[in-house]
Amino acid sequence: MKTPELVNSAKPTVDIIVVTFNNGEIFHRCIKSLTRFTSEPFRLIIVNNGDDFRIEGYSNVVVIKNSKNLGWIGGINAGIKWCLENSASPFICFLNDDVQILEHDYGWLSKMLYAFQLDPKVGAVGPSSNAIMGYQSLSHVGLPPAIESTRLSGMCMLLRREVVNEIGLLDESLPGGDDLDYSMRLREAGYKLCICRRAFLLHHYATTGRRVHGEYWDSRDHTEAINTALIRKHGFKNWYCCVTDHLEGADGYDFQSPESKFALSEIAPFIGDGLVLDLGCGGAKIHPKTIGVDIRPSGNVGVGVNLDHPSVSDITAEVSDLAMLKDRSVDAICARHIVEHLIDIPKALKEWKRVLKPGGKLVIISPDYRHCEAISVDPSHVHALTAESLVSIINLVGGLNRSKYQRHLAAEVWGPYPTAAADQRWGRSPAS
């Protein structure tokens, strides 16, 4: 293959790191499309984790041959080290070898570089793509050409050189969660992440990952291992779930997600003879003895999150209007993934406080937008909340006092009129 004269003929603006592992035709397709349809001068850093291959007809190419397969993260890190030690290009780009640039996307890199001019705080830019989640997905139409994001996919991530030098290498203990980790480290350092919607790259999704790791790449064990590592490091998991995970069980649904286990543990002391509300229960209550409240009548299908599961509600009502319940009549309330859907959150909170008994418990679980693109994952969300903004809203209502907060669950536990006895019962320090 012959390199077009316009490519690599000038001083490179970008060092593009491509890691490959026995990817043969797919890898060569990536390189061919990269050289044919990239207008910006670049240097190609190929990190070879596998068999020997021949690179001919290309200029300004560096090949790093590893003695063993270091995985994608180890390969990218090898490329980063080379760039920081041997290059002065102002930008570094991570690019998967299963990415293909199409002819009509000729100016993809120039478009992404331009995004840095929009805000000096932008530290990294990503393109749109076909096989990707969040705002980078083509499924989201009508979005502006450039949009701030909470994370960027590692399939293509363009960064300022000085930012990479500051943030450092990728965490090799997080295969599968590396891009989220790096995105969070960038944001924690004060940088913004930008999606250039006008730049599109075709992605043949996880071709290398599945070859290296086999079935384990897509397994529940792999997912749980990565989520556990992310929770320990950042306090939340990869692609935080905006709908509750569940597994079918003998009693309808046995909730296994950490969020649901947490909520159940908090309301468990009230389950028995107590009155416990499960607001927005949908097709699965957190416990068979809870009273499910939902806008869908029992047995109804077709509205809400669990479209395939009939509603199991005991009370058909808006969660903000519990007129059928007396003041101070409810022992505990669980509001899982519901507040972000409500137009008027304070109105709902006032209603929930009204029906709660003194010493009762209100458990609120909601995604933190800093950890996930909650609105893009579920367009029915009308609020992008943080722990701090949720606290501010709750404080507007008054009479509810924080007792426990679990960041990685994006969960707040609240209760009216706490007492020293209640604090002792729950084994906690008095709320501050």
N, C-alpha and C positions, 0 to 999 in steps of 0.2 A: 504494500500500500504506500502511496506517495503522499507526503504531507503537503497540503496546499501552501502556496508561498506566503499567503497573508498570515498564517499561523506561526507563532514562535519566531517570527522574523525580527521582532523588536524586543526591547528590554521587557522581560515579563512583568506584568502587573500582579499576577496571581500564581502562586504555587499550588497546583492541584494534586492532592495525594489520593492515589487509587490503590487499594489493597486487593490482591487476588489470590485465590487458592484453587488451582486446578479447574478454573472456570472456562477454559478453552474458548469456544465460539462466542459465549456471552461476553467474556472479557474483551476479546478483539472487536466485537461489535460496539462495545462502549468506547474503546479508544478510537476506532474509526470515526464514529459519529462525533466524538469530542473534537477531533482535529478538523473535521469537515465543516462543522456548524458552530464554531466558537470564533467570534470576531476579535475578542480581546486577547492581546499577547499573553501567553502563559507558559509556565514550565510544568512539565508532567513528572511527578514523582511516583514511580511504580514500585510498590512494596510486594515482593514475590514471596508468598508463604508456602508455595508448592513446587511443582515440577519446573524444570528449566523450560523457557520458551524464548523465541527469538523476536526481537523488536528491531525491525529494519525500516528504513525510509522515513524515520522521524528525527527531527532535530530538537534540541533542548529537552532531552529526556534523561532522567536519572533513574536507574534501577537499583533497588536495594534488595539483595537476596538474603533472606533469613535461613539459618541452618535448620530451623524447624518451624512448624506452623504456630505462629503467635496469636492466631485469631485476628478478627477485624480490629479490635481495640489495640492489641499489641502492635499490629502492623501500622495503624494510624499513628501511634506514639513514636514508632521508629521514623516515620515520615516527618512528624513534627520536630523531632530532634535534629534531623538533617536540615530542615528549613531554618530553624533558629540558629544553627551553627554555620551554615554555608550560604544562605541566601539573604538578600535584602529586599525581596518583593514585599510590598506593603500589605498584601492579603494572602491568606492561606485558606484553601478550600478542601473539605473532606468530601469525597465522592465515592459512592459504591460502584463496584464493577458490574453490577446488574442494572445500571442506569443507561438509558439511551436518549440522545438528543436528536430530535426530529428536525427536518429541514426548515419547517416554518417557525422553529424556535431558535433560529440562527443567533439572535442577539441576547440569548438568555443570560449570559454572564455580565454583559454590559448593563442590562436592566437591574440585576442584583447589585452591582457596584454602585449604581446611581442611588439606590435606597439608602446608602450610607450618608449621602449628602442631605437627606431629609432631616436628620437629627444627629448631632455630634455624639449623643449618648448611645446610638445604635452600635452594638458590639458584634452582632452576628445577624446574617440574613439567610433565609431559606426560600426555595421556590415553591410553587404549587406542583401537585403531582396526582397521579391516578390512584396509587395504592398507598394511602396515607390517611391519618385521622386529623380531626380538628380543622382549623381554618385553612390549612394547607391543602385540604381535599377539594377537588373540583366540584364536589356535590354542593358546596356553598356558593351560590350565585349572588350577584348583586353587591358583593363586597368591594370596598375601595381597592385601588391598585397596590397600595402598601398598607399593611395593618400590623399593629403590635401583637405579639403572641406571648404565651406563657412558656412555650417550649418550641424547639425546632427538631425536625427529624434528622438523624445522622446520615441519612442516605445522600444528602447534599447540604452542607453547612459552610457558608462563607464567612470568614472572620477577619477582623483587623489583626495584623501581625502582632502589634503591641498588646492586644487583648489576650491572644494565645500565650504570649510570653508571660503575662501577668497571671492568668488562670492556671497555666501549666498543662500537664498531660491528662489524658482520659483515665478514669478509674478502671483498672483492669479486673477488678473484682465484681464488676457489674455488667456482664455480657447480656445484652437485651435491655438494660436500663441505662446504658452509657449516655445516650443522647439526652435523656431527661436529667440525669445527674449533671451533665455539662451545662445544660440550659439553666438549671437552678444555680449553679456556681457562677455563671455569667450574671444572672439577675441579682444574686446576693452581693456581687461585687459592684453593683450599681449600673450595669449595662442593660440596654433594651434589646429585645429580640424582634426582628421584623420579618414578615412574610411578603415577598415580592410576588403578588398574584399574577403579574403579567409574564413572569418567567415560568415555563413549564418544562418538566423533565419526566420522561416515561420511565417508570420504575417496574422492573420485573421482580418484585417483592421477595426479599429474603432468600434469594437463590443460593448465595454463599453460606448463609447461616444454617440453612437446612442441610447442606452438604457436609459441613464441618461437624454439626452437632446431631444430625440425624433427627429422629422423631422427638428427641428430648427438647429440641428447640421450641416446639409447639405444645409441649406437655404441660399439665397442671403443676407438676413438680418444679419445672423450670420457672414457670410464672410465679409460684409461691416463693421460691428461693430468691428471685430478683426482688419481689415485693418486700420480703423480710429484710433484705439488705438495704433497700431504699428507705424503709421505715426507720431502721436503726440510724441511718445517716442523715436523712432529711425530715423524717417524721411523717412521711406519706408514701403511698405506693405508686407504681407505674400506671399511668392513665387511670387516675382515680375514678371509680365507678360512680356514675351519676344515677344509675338505677340499681336497686338492691340485688345482689347475687342470691340465687336460691337453688336448692337442690330438692327434687321431689322426694317426699318422705311419707311415712305411714299416716301422719296426721295432716296430710295436705302438702305442706311445704316445710322442710326443716332448714331454716336459715343458717347458712354457714359463713357468711361474710363477716369480717371483723366488726363492721359497723353494727350489724344486727346482734351479734354476740354481746357487744358492748351495751347496746340499748336494753337487751333482755336482762343482762346482769344488773342493770340499774333499776329496772322496774320489777324484777323477780320478787322482792320482799312484799310487794303489794298484790301479787297474783295469788289468788285463793278466793277469799270472800270479798276482796277489794274490787273496786270498779276501776279498770284500767282501759283507757282509750288508745286505739291504734289508728291515728289519723292518716287518711289517704292510704288505706291498707291495700287497695287494688285487689289483685288476685291472690294475695298471700298475707295472712296476719303473722305477726312476730311470735305469737303464742296462741294456741287454740282457745284459751280462756279470756283473751282480751276482747274488747268490744270494738269491732272494726267500723270506722266511719269513712264513707267514700261517696262521691257524687254519683257513682254507678250503683244502681240497685243490685242486690244479690243475684248472681247468675248472669248478669249482663256482660257482654263482651263487645269490644270495639272502641273503647275510649280509655285513654290513659296509657301508662307505660307497659303494663303486662297485657298486651293485646290478645295473646293466645290463651289467657287464663280468665275464666269467669270471675266476676267480683265476688268476694266473700264478706262483703260488708253486712253488718248487723243494723246499722243506721244509715239511711240514705240522706245525706245532707252536705252542705258546704262546710268545710272545716272551720270557717270563720263564723259560722252561725250554729251554735249548739243550744238553741232555744228550748229544746226538748229536755235539757238537763238543768237541774236546780243549782243555785249558788252553792259552792263549797261541797259538792257531792261526789267528786272524782278523786280517787287516791293517786293516780299516776296517769301521765299522758306521754305517748311516744309519737313524735312527729318526724318520721324518716323521709328525707328528701321531699319535703312539701313546702317549706317556707320560701324557697327560691322560685316557686311557681305562683305565689300569691301577689296580687297587685298591692294590697294594703296589709303589710306584715303587722304593724302596730294594732290594727283592728283585730286581727286573729289572736295576737298575744293577749290583748285585754279580755277576749272571750275565754281563752284558755285559763287565764289567771282567775277569772270569775268562777269557773266551775271547779277549780282545784281546791282541795281541802288544805288548811294550814299544815305545813309539814309535808305536803304532797311533793311529787316529783314530776318535772317536765324535762323530757329528753329531746333535744333538737339535733338532728343530723343533717348537715348540708355541705355540699362541696365548697371548698375554698378556691376562688377563681385563680389565685396565684399558683395553685398546684395543678389545675386542669382547666381546659377551655370548656367550662360547663355549658355555656350557652350554645357553643358550636356543636357539642355532642348531643344536646337536647334543646332544640329551639323553643320548647315550651317553657324553659326557664326565663323569667322576666327580671331576675336580679342576679348580678355577679357579686356574691358576698365574700367578705373576708371575715376572719374571727373578730377582728376589731370593729368592722362595720356592723356585724350582727350584735355585738355587745352594745354598741351605740344605740341601735334600734330598740333593743330590750330595755336599756336604761331609760329610754323615753317613756316607756310604759310605767315603770316603777313597780315596786313590790315584789320583784323577782331578783333573786340573788344567786350569783354563780357559786356552785359547789365543786364542780370538776370540769376540766377541759382536756380533751384528748386531740392533739393537733393532727396526728396521722389519720384520725377518723373524721376529722373536720366536725367534731361533735361537741356540743355544749350541753351540759346538764344544769338545769335551773330548778329552783324550788321557792315557793313563797314563804316568807316569815320563818327562816331557819332558826333553830334553837340550839343551845349548847348540847342538849340531850340528843338532838337529831345528828349533830356533828359527831358525837361520840358513837352513836349507832352505826353511822356510815364509815367510821374509822378515818375521818379526815380532819384537817385543821379548819378552824372557823373561816368562813369565806371572807375574803378581803375585798 
